[in-house]
Amino acid sequence: MKGGIVGCGFFGQIQLEAWRRMPDVEMVAAADLDIERARRSAPRGYASAEEMLGREELDFVDIATRPEWHLPLVKLAAAHKIPVICQKPMALNWGDAVAMVEAAEAAGVRFMVHENWRWQPWYREIQIRIERGDIGEPVGYWFRTRKRDGDGPTPYANQPYFRQMPRLLIYETLVHHIDTARFLFGELETIYAQARRINPAITGEDQAVLTLTHVGGVAGVIDGHRFADPQPDGPAMGDAGFEGREGALYLSATGDIFQEERRIWTNTVAAGYRGDSVRATQQHFVDGLKSGRVFESEGREYLKTFGAVEAAYRSLAEARSAACPH
């Protein structure tokens, strides 16, 4: 399958590295405002998505730009009848997210959001173990995410535009954990958020604690900030616990899984980004295009995750629990 990418920045390069290791994909074109960066990223480089999509015959396009460009680019791809995988955050706001889904559906174009956290191999393994009853009836869970890149006068060196984003930690990082919670325990009922800004060099929030309840009654907590590295450090960018009536699972930041202090699953994935989750996400997209199967993060389905993020910010504004779409 021949693909093109729009946006060749920090995370676009991570996605390109994964595409290059997929034998059933050839990334033939790239578009970026920096034409030289586009030319370095693919055999044919373009200064605009319009030019790339107008000249290339593509089986899909990967949108890896900042979120403010997602809606116009999805509309452009839909006009060219080209399937889309689009990086998260999905959109700037709820209206844009819905418009993206509606544009793809109206054109009959497949549209998937690149949500890679649920594709980390340790979460796939935890899902299997919860599903088969290893901890009995699930009761609760917690995620604790950490990374020391948010402090000082020039934080977020890899993605410095983070500093100006009015919504940051929940919107950019904790959305991953919200989606993974949906993957593991089903649809969300409510969310209660508390957050603050610690670093005065940024605009948005950089510490948050979320309390989530699911339709089936399971409750969980997501606790995040960007001022400390987990100990020990590792690809999971934090640790997590999953408790049931008959036992509990603990995930180390190394990606290893423990039960009653006994390691029951060892992470051996060394390639790619955080358990090679980017490649797994993109392979799921390609396999779905070939088979016609629904993507796990199909655009309309992913509105539930994006809607939970919106609910978290509504909770912050109103200082009370907010309902999630399901």
C-alpha positions in Angstrom: 0.0 0.0 0.0 1.3 3.4 -0.9 1.0 6.1 1.7 1.8 9.8 2.2 2.3 11.8 5.4 1.5 15.4 6.2 3.7 16.8 8.9 7.3 15.6 9.3 8.1 17.0 12.8 9.0 15.2 16.0 6.2 12.6 16.1 5.9 12.4 12.4 9.4 11.0 12.3 8.4 8.4 14.9 5.5 7.4 12.7 7.7 7.3 9.5 10.2 5.0 11.3 7.4 2.6 12.0 6.0 2.8 8.5 9.4 1.9 7.1 9.5 -1.3 9.1 6.1 -2.5 7.7 6.7 -4.7 4.6 3.2 -4.1 3.2 3.6 -0.3 3.2 5.6 2.1 1.1 5.6 5.8 2.1 6.1 7.5 -1.2 5.4 11.1 -0.4 5.6 13.7 2.4 4.3 17.2 2.8 5.6 19.7 5.3 5.8 23.5 5.5 9.6 22.9 5.6 10.1 21.5 2.1 13.6 20.2 2.8 12.3 18.2 5.8 9.6 16.7 3.5 12.2 15.7 0.9 14.2 14.0 3.6 11.2 12.1 4.8 10.0 10.4 1.6 11.1 9.9 -2.0 8.9 12.8 -3.1 8.5 15.9 -0.9 5.9 18.7 -1.1 5.4 22.0 0.5 1.6 21.5 0.9 -0.9 18.7 1.4 -2.9 20.1 -1.5 -0.1 19.6 -3.9 0.8 16.2 -2.6 -2.8 14.9 -2.7 -3.4 16.4 -6.1 -0.3 14.7 -7.7 0.0 11.4 -5.9 -2.1 8.2 -6.2 -2.2 7.2 -2.5 -3.9 4.3 -0.7 -3.9 6.4 2.5 -2.7 9.6 4.1 -1.2 9.9 7.6 -1.9 13.3 9.2 0.8 14.0 11.8 0.4 17.8 12.2 -0.7 19.9 15.1 -4.4 19.6 15.9 -5.5 22.9 14.5 -4.8 21.5 11.0 -6.6 18.2 11.4 -10.1 19.3 10.3 -9.1 21.0 7.1 -6.7 18.2 6.2 -9.3 15.5 6.9 -11.8 17.4 4.7 -9.1 17.7 2.0 -8.4 13.9 2.1 -12.1 13.2 2.0 -12.5 15.3 -1.1 -9.8 13.2 -2.7 -11.4 10.0 -1.4 -8.3 9.0 0.4 -8.5 7.0 3.7 -7.0 8.8 6.7 -5.1 8.0 9.9 -4.9 11.1 12.0 -2.7 11.8 15.0 -4.2 12.7 18.4 -5.3 15.1 19.9 -8.1 14.6 17.5 -9.2 18.2 17.1 -9.1 21.6 18.8 -12.7 21.3 20.1 -15.8 19.1 20.0 -17.3 20.8 17.0 -14.2 20.2 14.9 -14.0 16.6 16.0 -17.6 15.9 15.0 -17.0 17.8 11.7 -14.1 15.6 10.9 -16.1 12.4 11.4 -19.0 13.8 9.4 -16.7 14.8 6.5 -15.2 11.4 6.3 -18.6 9.6 6.5 -20.2 11.8 3.9 -17.4 11.0 1.5 -17.4 7.3 2.3 -13.8 7.5 3.4 -12.3 5.4 6.2 -11.0 7.5 9.1 -9.0 6.3 12.1 -7.5 8.3 15.0 -3.9 7.3 15.7 -4.3 6.4 19.4 -1.4 4.2 20.2 -1.4 3.8 24.1 -3.9 0.9 24.0 -1.6 -0.9 21.5 1.3 -1.1 24.0 1.9 -4.9 24.4 1.6 -4.8 28.2 -2.0 -3.3 28.0 -3.0 -5.9 25.4 -1.7 -8.6 27.8 -3.5 -7.1 30.8 -6.7 -7.0 28.8 -6.4 -10.7 28.1 -5.8 -11.5 31.7 -8.7 -9.4 33.0 -11.0 -10.8 30.3 -10.2 -14.4 31.3 -10.8 -13.7 35.0 -7.3 -13.6 36.5 -8.4 -11.0 39.0 -12.1 -11.9 39.2 -14.7 -9.2 38.8 -12.9 -5.8 38.2 -13.3 -3.3 41.0 -10.9 -0.4 40.3 -7.7 0.8 38.8 -5.1 3.6 38.8 -2.6 5.0 36.3 0.3 7.1 37.4 2.2 8.8 34.5 5.4 10.7 34.9 8.2 12.2 32.7 10.6 14.9 33.7 10.5 17.2 30.7 8.1 19.9 31.9 10.3 21.9 34.3 12.4 25.0 33.8 12.2 28.0 31.5 12.3 25.9 28.2 10.2 22.8 28.9 9.1 20.2 26.4 12.2 20.5 24.2 11.0 17.9 21.7 7.7 19.6 21.2 8.2 23.2 22.3 4.7 24.3 20.9 3.3 22.6 24.0 4.3 25.7 26.0 1.6 27.8 24.3 -1.2 25.3 24.3 -4.1 26.5 26.5 -5.1 22.9 27.3 -2.1 20.6 27.8 -1.7 17.6 30.2 -5.2 16.1 29.9 -5.5 17.0 26.2 -2.1 15.8 25.1 -1.1 13.1 27.6 -3.9 11.8 29.9 -6.1 11.3 26.8 -4.0 8.1 26.3 -4.9 6.8 29.7 -8.6 7.7 29.3 -8.7 5.7 26.1 -6.9 2.8 27.6 -9.3 2.8 30.5 -12.2 2.6 27.9 -10.3 -0.3 26.2 -9.9 -2.2 29.4 -13.2 -1.5 31.3 -15.8 -0.2 28.8 -17.6 3.1 28.4 -17.2 5.9 30.8 -20.1 7.3 32.8 -18.6 10.3 34.5 -15.3 12.1 35.1 -14.1 14.5 37.8 -11.0 16.5 37.2 -8.7 18.6 39.3 -5.7 20.3 37.7 -3.3 23.2 38.0 -0.3 24.8 36.3 3.0 24.6 38.1 5.5 25.9 35.6 4.9 29.6 34.8 6.7 29.2 31.5 3.7 27.4 29.9 0.0 28.3 29.3 -1.9 25.1 30.1 -2.2 22.7 33.0 0.8 20.5 33.8 -0.6 18.5 36.8 -3.9 16.7 36.9 -5.8 14.0 38.8 -8.9 12.5 37.2 -11.5 10.2 38.8 -13.4 8.1 36.4 -16.5 5.9 36.7 -17.5 3.4 34.0 -21.0 2.3 33.0 -20.5 -1.1 34.7 -19.5 0.5 38.0 -15.7 0.1 37.8 -13.9 3.3 39.1 -10.4 4.5 38.5 -7.9 7.3 39.0 -5.4 8.8 36.5 -2.7 10.8 38.2 -0.2 12.7 36.0 2.5 15.4 35.8 5.7 16.1 33.9 8.2 16.9 36.8 9.7 13.5 37.7 10.8 10.3 36.0 9.3 7.0 37.2 11.6 4.8 39.3 12.6 2.6 37.6 12.3 4.4 34.3 10.9 2.6 31.3 8.8 2.7 28.2 5.4 2.7 30.0 6.1 6.3 31.2 4.7 5.4 34.6 3.0 2.5 36.4 -0.5 1.2 36.9 -2.6 -1.1 39.1 -5.7 -3.1 38.2 -7.8 -4.6 41.1 -10.5 -7.2 41.2 -12.4 -9.2 43.8 -9.9 -12.1 43.4 -6.6 -10.4 42.8 -4.7 -7.6 41.3 -2.2 -6.8 38.5 0.6 -4.3 38.8 2.3 -2.8 35.7 5.8 -1.4 36.2 7.2 1.5 34.2 9.5 -1.1 32.6 6.4 -2.7 31.0 6.6 -5.8 33.1 3.4 -7.2 34.8 3.3 -8.5 38.3 0.7 -10.4 40.3 1.1 -10.7 44.1 4.7 -9.4 43.7 5.5 -12.2 41.2 6.4 -11.2 37.7 4.1 -13.0 35.4 4.9 -11.2 32.1 8.2 -9.7 30.9 8.3 -6.9 28.4 10.8 -7.9 25.7 10.0 -5.2 23.1 12.9 -2.9 22.4 12.1 -1.5 19.0 10.0 1.5 18.2 8.1 3.9 20.4 6.9 2.6 23.8 6.5 -1.1 23.2 6.4 -0.5 19.4 2.9 0.8 19.9 3.1 3.2 16.9 3.8 0.3 14.5 1.1 -1.8 16.0 -1.4 1.1 15.7 -0.5 1.7 12.0 -0.6 -2.1 11.2 -4.1 -2.2 12.7 -5.0 0.7 10.3 -3.5 -1.1 7.2 -5.1 -4.4 8.1 -8.5 -2.7 8.6 -8.2 -1.0 5.2 -7.4 -4.4 3.6 -10.1 -6.4 5.4 -12.8 -3.8 5.8 -13.0 -4.5 9.6 -13.9 -1.6 11.9 -10.9 0.2 13.4 -10.7 0.2 17.3 -10.3 3.9 17.1 -12.6 4.6 14.1 -13.4 8.3 14.0 -17.0 8.0 15.4 -16.0 5.5 18.0 -13.1 7.8 19.1 -15.5 10.7 19.7 -16.2 8.9 23.0 -12.6 9.3 24.1 -12.4 12.9 22.8 -15.8 13.6 24.5 -14.4 12.3 27.8 -11.5 14.8 27.5 -14.0 17.5 26.9 -15.9 16.4 29.9 -12.7 16.6 32.0 -12.3 20.3 31.1 -16.0 20.9 31.7 -15.5 19.4 35.2 -12.6 21.7 35.8 -14.6 24.8 34.8 -17.6 23.8 36.9 -15.8 22.2 39.8 -18.1 19.1 39.7 -18.3 15.7 38.1 -19.2 15.8 34.3 -21.0 13.2 32.2 -19.1 11.4 29.4 -20.7 10.5 26.0 -21.2 6.7 25.5 
